Amino acid sequence: MEETKTYTPADFKSDQAVRWCPGCGDHAILNTLHKAMGALGVPPHKTAVISGIGCSSRLPYYMNTFGFHTIHGRAAAVATGYKVANPEMTVWQISGDGDGLAIGGNHFIHAVRRNIDINIVLFNNKIYGLTKGQYSPTSDRGFVSKSSPYGTVEDPFIPAELVFGARGNFFARSIDVELATSQAVLEAAARHKGTSVVEILQNCVIFNNGIHNAITDREVRADRTILLRDGEKMIFGRDKNRGLVRDGFLLKAVTIGEDGYTLDDVLVHDAHTESNFLHQQLAMMDGRGDLPLALGVIRDVAAPTYDDGVSQQEEEVRARKGFSTLRDMILAGETWTVE
């Protein structure tokens, strides 16, 4: 039986110099991930961090854990194989919006669909940073970049919409500058059994500086975001006087005490209800209109996992067939010797 030990963020930091641009949001995310891992109590040698290609994908170098810097878009595929082969490990996948949703988009949705017990942290800065500023799958229509000098003519992916479309069971969101929220959702993601997706809105100071400012600036953040907490009223605003209510099948933001609305009318967040109807509505709010951007754990529902299913199937087949090794399986049928 392994000895119980308390871990600190320092236990998960490698001795490598962090090579991201000064001011990059990746620094904050790395910091909160170290803190989350320390709080979870899972030892470094039981933790693996797997990434694809991109600025965010350098993160495994800065972890004192097992790590694998893989190839573009294939982090989910490698993380899937690693988890199935090593079910006792806690597996984190680090991907950017380009790496995870462009070339890696197919792997992303199928990892979610299969509900493999991995934690996907999606850094969303709406740009390709490592390759010097091309538009990404999450860039807004009309976005001007090096690869779209006259503006994009396509609509972006919304990560939450992909997760819910793939029947995801865990989705959370944070902002790189919201350290406490980021740590809390990362811890919740690790405790969830199954595929967890945490989208973190991240700022690229070089190629897309300020892309999230309309939502994240201190002057507007309280009015344009809402931090959801399970079992609590959906209240937001600088004065905590605004709330979310039902308006037919839609959501509506109201001021408590005005137009006949009281605190009793404000919805209570339930992250664990199996129906994803309200969860999807909350996740799709973008903070650009009257409805705020939802932060925190939006959905957290238990469901069978792919890796548990594979392990159980293996045990059943071994018991039924009477072999426990690959060699036993190969020699179990009719064999012959070539002289």
Helices and strands as residue ranges (DSSP letters): G 9-12, H 26-40, G 44-46, E 47-51, G 56-62, E 66-69, H 75-85, E 90-96, H 97-98, I 99-103, H 105-114, E 119-124, H 159-165, E 170-175, H 179-191, E 196-201, H 213-216, H 218-224, E 225-228, E 235-236, E 242-247, E 250-255, G 263-265, H 277-284, E 293-300, H 306-321, H 326-331
